């Protein structure tokens, strides 16, 4: 018979295993880019039949450049972006993908904050992005309500 404490312990172990390592510490995890690039170029060779070292060298250069940019901009990325984008235990993790995800997530969150803040134009009227409708009611669709952390609360698809 399984006791409640055994179930609780098993649940805690499973939940702790799913939390990204970035949430545990605030530094960028290191990954083996040589392994990632070897596997990636091997898959490319299998697909195309062309055996070239350029694919591996290009991959290594791209991954190193992306890592340097992430390290440089690490403080500018929100915790939400780090938790969602940086997944070192995924199959063949890569700094290039992480950088794209981190940059886009940060930029989207910043845009949402700007849009949520009251802004005025020179005439004192509130700022509107664009009015696509010709009728009396001009509104952007879909309408998305976001929480302070950038997550989506609800969506109205007009």
Order of alpha helices (4+ residues) and beta strands (2+ residues): alpha-alpha-alpha-alpha-alpha-alpha-beta-beta
